[in-house]
Amino acid sequence: MTQNLETVIKANPHGIRVLQISRASFHHLNVGLLVLVCWYTPENRSHIVFEINCINAVDCSIRPKDPGIIVGGPLIEFYEDHQLLNDPQLQCRPGGDGEIFDPPLKLKLLKLDQSYVIAERFDLIAHEPKPTLVP
């Protein structure tokens, strides 16, 4: 079931911590991320694999996990207003020789540890993690 990531984060702003970005795939104006998160609720804590589809992605930076973090991970951050979103170059169409998106995209920022994606929409699919087989 697909959900809007913005809605999920607003419902639980202090409970989703990113542990690892397992995979990133890039397609024209779309970025797909497979992310392992730790989901905190008042009742319990669980590890869940999220598939995040970043629709109309215009900028991203996928970086390794911060080596200074030993246990857990930082909160997933979501912004509708951030300094990174103020760059007018973000509204230029890729390969459009300076053409601007018409109508302009309403961009948002998703920060995952040291990585970020700027896109118009973020869709989320939650997967149960598959057990790791130990030889």
Residue pairs with C-beta under 8 A, 6 or more apart in sequence:
1 125
1 126
2 53
2 123
2 124
2 125
3 123
3 124
3 125
3 126
4 121
4 122
4 123
4 124
5 52
5 78
5 110
5 122
5 123
5 124
6 78
6 108
6 122
8 16
8 124
9 16
9 76
9 78
10 78
12 39
12 40
12 41
13 75
14 40
14 75
15 39
15 40
15 41
16 37
16 38
16 39
16 40
16 75
16 76
17 37
17 38
17 40
17 72
17 73
17 74
17 75
17 76
18 35
18 36
18 37
18 73
18 74
18 75
18 76
18 112
18 113
19 36
19 37
19 38
19 47
19 72
19 73
20 35
20 36
20 65
20 73
21 33
21 34
21 35
21 62
21 65
21 112
21 113
21 115
22 34
22 35
22 36
22 49
23 32
23 33
23 34
24 31
24 32
24 33
24 34
24 62
25 31
25 32
26 32
28 94
29 55
29 56
29 57
29 58
29 94
30 53
30 54
30 55
30 56
30 57
31 53
31 54
31 57
31 60
31 117
31 119
32 51
32 52
32 53
32 54
33 50
33 51
33 52
33 54
33 62
33 112
33 117
34 49
34 50
34 51
34 52
35 49
35 50
35 51
35 52
35 112
36 47
36 48
36 49
36 50
36 129
37 47
37 48
37 49
37 50
37 73
37 76
38 45
38 46
38 47
38 72
38 73
39 45
39 46
39 47
39 48
47 129
48 126
48 127
48 128
48 129
49 126
49 127
49 128
49 129
50 124
50 125
50 126
50 127
51 124
51 125
51 126
51 127
52 110
52 122
52 123
52 124
53 122
53 123
53 124
53 125
54 60
54 110
54 117
54 119
54 121
54 122
55 119
55 120
55 121
55 122
55 123
56 105
56 119
56 120
56 121
57 117
57 118
57 119
57 120
58 90
58 91
58 94
58 105
58 107
58 118
58 119
59 84
59 90
59 117
59 118
60 115
60 116
60 117
60 118
61 115
61 116
62 115
63 113
63 114
63 115
64 114
65 73
65 113
65 114
66 74
66 113
66 114
69 113
73 113
74 113
76 110
76 111
76 112
77 109
77 110
77 111
78 108
78 109
78 110
78 111
78 122
79 85
79 108
79 109
79 111
80 108
80 109
82 109
84 109
84 116
84 118
85 107
85 108
85 109
85 118
90 105
90 107
90 118
91 100
91 101
91 104
91 105
92 98
92 99
92 100
92 101
93 99
93 100
93 101
105 120
106 120
107 118
107 119
107 120
108 118
108 119
108 120
108 121
108 122
109 116
109 117
109 118
110 116
110 117
110 118
110 119
110 122
